[in-house]
Amino acid sequence: MTSARDSLAAWLRDAHAMEGQAETLLSAQIERLQNYPEALPRLRSHLEETKAQRQALERCLEKLGENTSTLKDGTMKMAANLQGWMHALSGDEVLKNTLASAAFEQFEAASYRMLVCAAKIAGEPEIARTCEHIMEQEVSMADWVWSELEPLTEKYLQREMAGMEAKR
């Protein structure tokens, strides 16, 4: 039988790997984004949040006497690199990245909502508060990405119709 604490530890390792994936994705997007500089400050800010989230998750695992998973971390970073390469091959890379980010931010927020519940059941209120804080950051980023979908699409199409570089 698995305890709530065991599940919490496993899910914290998953979240740590997920944030490693997010860090890789955001770094690649920032590096390749050329024609949409208005998005860079928010992306850079979220990259810093993501790095801090990974550190917070490491502290949560340490509190439980647990470690991160090198295998999960490496696998998720590899998946992020593959996704980045696939999007780089498309003519509308910036839009593919934005669609993927919209889905990923929602996934992250939902993951932290689950972790908040698990931490409470496992009797770990401090971990619950940490996960709730991270969840709020992810919801904020998801809201921002959602709000940027229409203006970004408009700018992309305007650039494309004007014969300007629009891809990234």
Secondary structure, 3 states (H helix, E strand, C coil): CCCHHHHHHHHHHHHHHHHHHHHHHHHHHHHHCCCCHHHHHHHHHHHHHHHHHHHHHHHHHHHCCCCCCHHHHHHHHHHHHHHHHHHHHCCCHHHHHHHHHHHHHHHHHHHHHHHHHHHHHCCCHHHHHHHHHHHHHHHHHHHHHHHHHHHHHHHHHHHHHCCCCCCC
